[in-house]
Amino acid sequence: MLQFASVTGLFRMILIILLIYFGVKILARLFTPILIKYVAKKAEQQFGDKYGSFQKEKEQKEGEITIDKIPDTKQSNKDVGEYVDYEEID
């Protein structure tokens, strides 16, 4: 048997769709700030876990000097020529 859509069924379906749409909008307005705070807190924790130990290692007393690495002193090749510093002119 073939069934036809009734006008009341159509209005009821439109009403249900609108209620779901507006319900999702209201819930999104309520829960979006909470979700953003949660994500920001987790990112802060991950950043702190990753870089917090680095900061603790670098704490020194005022006036204390430490040298972590002596930089390599490269000898310039005298056969290449003279280096000339230049600026671009527009």
C-alpha positions in Angstrom: 0.0 0.0 0.0 1.3 3.4 -1.0 1.5 6.1 1.8 1.3 9.8 1.2 2.7 12.5 3.4 0.2 14.6 5.2 0.4 18.3 5.9 0.5 17.7 9.7 3.3 15.2 9.2 5.3 17.8 7.2 4.8 20.5 9.8 5.8 18.1 12.6 9.0 17.2 10.7 9.9 20.9 10.1 9.2 21.6 13.8 11.4 18.7 14.9 14.2 19.9 12.6 14.0 23.5 13.9 13.9 22.3 17.5 17.1 20.2 17.0 18.8 23.1 15.1 18.1 25.6 17.8 18.8 23.1 20.6 22.3 22.4 19.1 22.9 26.2 18.8 22.0 26.8 22.5 24.1 23.9 23.7 27.0 25.0 21.6 26.9 28.5 23.1 26.9 26.9 26.6 29.6 24.4 26.1 32.0 26.1 23.7 33.7 28.3 26.4 34.1 25.2 28.6 35.6 23.3 25.7 38.0 26.1 24.8 39.1 26.4 28.5 39.8 22.7 28.6 41.8 22.7 25.4 43.8 25.7 26.5 44.5 24.1 29.9 45.7 20.9 28.2 47.9 22.8 25.8 49.4 24.7 28.8 50.1 21.5 30.6 51.8 19.9 27.6 53.9 23.0 27.1 54.8 23.1 30.7 55.7 19.4 30.7 57.9 19.9 27.7 59.6 23.1 28.5 59.2 23.4 32.3 62.2 21.1 33.1 64.3 23.1 30.7 63.6 26.3 32.7 64.5 24.6 36.0 67.9 23.5 34.7 68.7 27.0 33.6 68.0 28.7 37.0 71.2 30.3 38.4 72.2 32.6 41.1 72.7 36.2 40.1 76.3 36.8 39.1 77.1 33.1 38.5 78.6 32.4 35.1 78.5 29.0 33.3 79.7 28.1 29.9 77.8 25.3 28.3 79.8 25.0 25.0 82.8 26.6 23.6 82.0 27.8 20.1 84.0 26.5 17.2 86.4 29.1 15.9 86.6 28.6 12.2 89.7 29.7 10.3 88.9 31.7 7.2 90.4 30.4 4.0 92.8 33.1 2.8 92.9 31.6 -0.7 89.3 32.5 -1.4 89.7 36.3 -1.3 88.3 39.2 0.5 84.7 39.3 1.8 82.9 42.5 0.8 79.7 43.4 2.7 77.1 45.1 0.5 73.6 46.5 0.7 70.9 46.3 -2.0 69.8 49.6 -3.5 66.3 49.9 -4.8 
